[in-house]
């Protein structure tokens, strides 16, 4: 009889705890807008500040003096990058202040996005 009371008490406690958990999370699922904001924030964090030093249309490369590139764990320096899409080179010129994203691809570091600095 004592075991039965203990079992019933534990069952009631577990049922109460699980319904309290469900109630506390039922009204607050992550909204799609929140997920997009988190993704946008992460993408912005991957962007580095830089200044265009040279645009080489023939070799499809760009020289950028840049700050830290966090996603590549790279300190600030001036270096030559390949670009993922050569069309990006048409939109920039030496002296432009930019924000850009670079990633490792096929053993090289490639610029995948360039935006004007704000």
C-alpha positions as a Python dict, from the first residue, in 0.01 Angstrom:
ca = {
    (1, 'X'): (0, 0, 0),
    (2, 'X'): (285, 237, 85),
    (3, 'X'): (452, 165, -252),
    (4, 'X'): (127, 237, -431),
    (5, 'X'): (93, 578, -260),
    (6, 'X'): (456, 659, -344),
    (7, 'X'): (403, 558, -706),
    (8, 'X'): (86, 770, -733),
    (9, 'X'): (261, 1068, -574),
    (10, 'X'): (556, 1041, -814),
    (11, 'X'): (323, 1007, -1111),
    (12, 'X'): (132, 1318, -1003),
    (13, 'X'): (454, 1514, -956),
    (14, 'X'): (588, 1412, -1297),
    (15, 'X'): (259, 1494, -1467),
    (16, 'X'): (253, 1836, -1301),
    (17, 'X'): (614, 1909, -1391),
    (18, 'X'): (567, 1813, -1756),
    (19, 'X'): (249, 2020, -1792),
    (20, 'X'): (419, 2319, -1625),
    (21, 'X'): (709, 2286, -1869),
    (22, 'X'): (470, 2264, -2164),
    (23, 'X'): (272, 2564, -2043),
    (24, 'X'): (583, 2775, -1997),
    (25, 'X'): (703, 2703, -2351),
    (26, 'X'): (371, 2678, -2535),
    (27, 'X'): (312, 3050, -2569),
    (28, 'X'): (667, 3145, -2660),
    (29, 'X'): (801, 2950, -2955),
    (30, 'X'): (1077, 3121, -3151),
    (31, 'X'): (912, 3332, -3412),
    (32, 'X'): (1043, 3316, -3768),
    (33, 'X'): (1134, 3682, -3745),
    (34, 'X'): (1352, 3609, -3441),
    (35, 'X'): (1528, 3328, -3627),
    (36, 'X'): (1592, 3562, -3921),
    (37, 'X'): (1728, 3830, -3687),
    (38, 'X'): (1967, 3578, -3531),
    (39, 'X'): (2080, 3467, -3878),
    (40, 'X'): (2122, 3827, -3994),
    (41, 'X'): (2320, 3910, -3681),
    (42, 'X'): (2546, 3610, -3736),
    (43, 'X'): (2594, 3704, -4101),
    (44, 'X'): (2678, 4062, -4008),
    (45, 'X'): (2929, 3932, -3754),
    (46, 'X'): (3104, 3743, -4035),
    (47, 'X'): (3150, 4066, -4230),
    (48, 'X'): (3486, 4241, -4201),
    (49, 'X'): (3570, 4606, -4261),
    (50, 'X'): (3813, 4690, -4536),
    (51, 'X'): (3939, 4932, -4796),
    (52, 'X'): (3994, 4835, -5158),
    (53, 'X'): (4358, 4884, -5259),
    (54, 'X'): (4350, 4729, -5606),
    (55, 'X'): (4104, 4560, -5840),
    (56, 'X'): (4255, 4316, -6091),
    (57, 'X'): (3986, 4232, -6346),
    (58, 'X'): (4214, 4010, -6556),
    (59, 'X'): (4303, 3769, -6276),
    (60, 'X'): (3966, 3816, -6097),
    (61, 'X'): (4137, 3918, -5773),
    (62, 'X'): (4104, 4205, -5532),
    (63, 'X'): (4352, 4354, -5284),
    (64, 'X'): (4192, 4461, -4957),
    (65, 'X'): (4339, 4627, -4649),
    (66, 'X'): (4114, 4474, -4385),
    (67, 'X'): (4045, 4452, -4017),
    (68, 'X'): (4005, 4125, -3831),
    (69, 'X'): (3817, 3852, -4016),
    (70, 'X'): (3659, 3672, -3721),
    (71, 'X'): (3515, 3370, -3902),
    (72, 'X'): (3864, 3290, -4037),
    (73, 'X'): (4045, 3386, -3715),
    (74, 'X'): (4261, 3623, -3919),
    (75, 'X'): (4411, 3950, -3792),
    (76, 'X'): (4396, 4271, -3990),
    (77, 'X'): (4637, 4304, -4285),
    (78, 'X'): (4650, 4381, -4655),
    (79, 'X'): (4612, 4083, -4883),
    (80, 'X'): (4497, 3964, -5223),
    (81, 'X'): (4174, 3764, -5241),
    (82, 'X'): (4005, 3565, -5512),
    (83, 'X'): (3639, 3653, -5567),
    (84, 'X'): (3355, 3404, -5592),
    (85, 'X'): (3177, 3607, -5860),
    (86, 'X'): (3383, 3836, -6089),
    (87, 'X'): (3077, 4063, -6127),
    (88, 'X'): (3156, 4190, -5775),
    (89, 'X'): (3468, 4358, -5914),
    (90, 'X'): (3258, 4582, -6142),
    (91, 'X'): (3099, 4743, -5836),
    (92, 'X'): (3416, 4854, -5653),
    (93, 'X'): (3728, 5062, -5714),
    (94, 'X'): (4050, 5142, -5529),
    (95, 'X'): (3983, 5358, -5224),
    (96, 'X'): (3629, 5229, -5158),
    (97, 'X'): (3547, 5154, -4793),
    (98, 'X'): (3365, 4821, -4776),
    (99, 'X'): (3230, 4543, -4559),
    (100, 'X'): (3299, 4199, -4698),
    (101, 'X'): (3271, 3832, -4624),
    (102, 'X'): (3552, 3589, -4697),
    (103, 'X'): (3549, 3210, -4667),
    (104, 'X'): (3788, 2924, -4724),
    (105, 'X'): (3704, 2742, -5046),
    (106, 'X'): (3921, 2488, -5226),
    (107, 'X'): (4236, 2581, -5036),
    (108, 'X'): (4199, 2954, -5107),
    (109, 'X'): (4037, 3240, -4923),
    (110, 'X'): (3758, 3376, -5141),
    (111, 'X'): (3551, 3693, -5106),
    (112, 'X'): (3187, 3587, -5125),
    (113, 'X'): (3012, 3919, -5058),
    (114, 'X'): (3107, 4287, -5083),
    (115, 'X'): (2892, 4576, -4957),
    (116, 'X'): (2964, 4947, -4928),
    (117, 'X'): (3059, 5050, -4573),
    (118, 'X'): (2793, 5252, -4392),
}
